[in-house]
Amino acid sequence: MIAIGLESIQKVAEQVSELIKTRIEPAVIVVLEPLRADGKDILRVQVAGVR
């Protein structure tokens, strides 16, 4: 895995969450987890299934 890193993890998490809520039908269960890899902030997105 190569970590590219994010400037504002909170802002990106909010944007990803909003995009998933508004564009994916039926609604899915999503877990957003901020992590640190190679000294960079990354966001792991897990899609667990349909609600």
C-alpha positions, 0 to 999 in steps of 0.5 A: 500500500502506498499512502498519499495522504490527505490535507484535511481528514475531517473535511474529506470524511464529511465530503465522502459521507455526504456523497455516499448518502446522496448518491448510493441507493439503496442506503449502505452501511459505511464506516469511515476510519481515519488512520495514519500510515507512513506519517500521512493521514489517510481515510479507510472507507468500509462498506458493510452492506445495505441498511 
